[in-house]
Amino acid sequence: AYDFEQDRGGADAHAVLVTFSVGLPLRARSRALRAAADRRVDGQTAARALAATDVERDTRRAYQAYGRARAALLGFDTDVRDHLHDNLALVRDAFVAGKLTFPEFSIMRRSFIDNQLAYVDAVAEAAQAWTDLQRAVGEVAP
């Protein structure tokens, strides 16, 4: 745009005013930044959904493992363990009375020990499963 103006105050002065404009790609840059931010938000949303799915799956698995461990432990209820002790006492008495040989006594005693070890393993597994379940639901720090 051009403009011409003459000073009427007596002096001969001329002034020319020239303007020009340059289009800056601010909008295009803004769109690109916005698109990049949208992609980051979409990535974070997907990561959050994946983490939520992982937490749900881990919690479900921990709960199922705890249920199995608890069922195994309940298989060794107090009555069963008491009967095992009673049987060991009977076997010991039979050995002392001479009705069993030492190898037979050793085999039966080994069976009792195996059952006791299985009980201890079931207790340890139930305790570990409980801890894993608590960790999965956020009650215990990893």
C-alpha positions in Angstrom: 0.0 0.0 0.0 1.3 3.4 -0.9 0.3 6.7 0.6 1.2 10.2 -0.5 0.9 13.2 1.7 1.8 16.8 1.1 2.6 19.3 3.9 0.5 22.4 3.4 2.6 24.4 5.9 4.7 26.0 3.2 7.7 23.7 3.1 7.9 21.4 0.2 8.2 18.0 1.8 7.1 14.8 0.5 6.7 11.6 2.4 6.1 8.2 1.1 4.8 5.5 3.4 5.4 1.9 2.3 4.3 -1.2 4.2 4.6 -4.9 3.5 3.6 -8.0 5.3 5.2 -11.4 5.6 3.1 -14.4 6.5 4.6 -16.4 9.4 3.8 -20.1 9.6 2.7 -19.7 13.2 -0.5 -21.5 12.7 1.2 -24.4 10.9 3.7 -24.7 13.7 0.9 -24.6 16.3 -1.0 -27.3 14.5 2.1 -29.5 14.4 2.8 -29.0 18.1 -0.8 -29.7 18.8 -0.7 -32.9 16.7 2.5 -34.0 18.5 0.9 -33.3 21.9 -2.2 -35.3 20.8 0.0 -38.2 19.8 1.7 -38.1 23.2 -1.6 -38.1 25.0 -2.9 -41.0 22.9 0.3 -42.9 23.7 0.0 -42.2 27.4 -3.7 -43.2 27.3 -2.7 -46.5 25.6 0.1 -47.1 28.2 -2.3 -46.4 31.0 -4.9 -48.8 29.6 -2.2 -51.5 29.2 -1.0 -51.0 32.8 -4.6 -51.2 34.1 -5.0 -54.5 32.1 -1.7 -55.8 33.6 -2.8 -54.9 37.1 -6.2 -56.6 36.7 -4.5 -59.8 35.2 -1.9 -59.9 37.9 -4.5 -59.5 40.7 -6.7 -62.2 39.2 -3.8 -64.6 38.9 -2.6 -63.8 42.5 -6.2 -64.4 43.8 -6.5 -67.7 41.9 -3.0 -68.8 43.2 -4.0 -67.9 46.7 -7.3 -69.9 46.4 -5.3 -73.0 45.2 -2.7 -72.6 48.0 -5.5 -72.2 50.6 -7.3 -75.3 49.3 -4.1 -77.3 49.5 -3.5 -76.1 53.1 -7.0 -76.9 54.1 -6.3 -80.5 52.9 -4.0 -80.7 55.9 -6.6 -79.8 58.5 -5.9 -80.4 62.2 -7.7 -83.8 62.2 -5.5 -85.2 59.4 -2.3 -84.0 61.2 -3.5 -85.4 64.5 -4.2 -88.8 62.8 -0.7 -88.7 61.3 0.8 -88.2 64.8 -1.4 -91.0 66.2 -0.3 -93.4 63.4 3.3 -92.6 64.0 2.8 -93.3 67.7 1.2 -96.7 66.8 4.0 -97.5 64.4 6.5 -96.7 67.1 4.7 -98.9 69.6 4.6 -101.7 67.1 8.3 -101.4 66.5 9.1 -101.4 70.2 6.8 -104.5 70.6 8.8 -106.2 67.8 5.9 -106.4 65.4 7.7 -104.3 62.8 11.3 -104.6 61.5 13.5 -101.6 61.5 13.2 -101.2 57.7 9.4 -101.2 57.9 9.5 -98.7 60.8 11.9 -96.5 58.8 9.6 -96.6 55.7 6.5 -95.6 57.8 8.5 -92.9 59.6 9.7 -91.6 56.3 6.1 -91.4 55.1 5.2 -89.4 58.2 8.1 -87.0 57.5 7.1 -86.6 53.9 3.6 -85.7 55.0 5.0 -83.1 57.5 7.2 -81.6 54.7 4.3 -81.4 52.4 2.3 -79.5 55.1 5.2 -77.1 55.6 5.4 -76.5 51.9 1.7 -75.9 51.7 2.0 -73.3 54.5 4.9 -71.6 52.8 3.0 -71.6 49.5 -0.1 -70.1 51.1 1.9 -67.4 52.8 3.7 -66.5 49.5 0.4 -66.5 47.7 -1.1 -64.2 50.3 1.8 -61.8 50.0 1.6 -61.9 46.2 -2.1 -61.1 46.4 -1.5 -58.2 48.8 1.2 -56.9 46.5 -1.1 -57.1 43.5 -3.7 -55.0 45.2 -1.2 -52.5 46.5 -1.3 -53.4 50.2 2.4 -54.3 50.3 5.3 -52.4 48.7 7.1 -54.5 46.0 
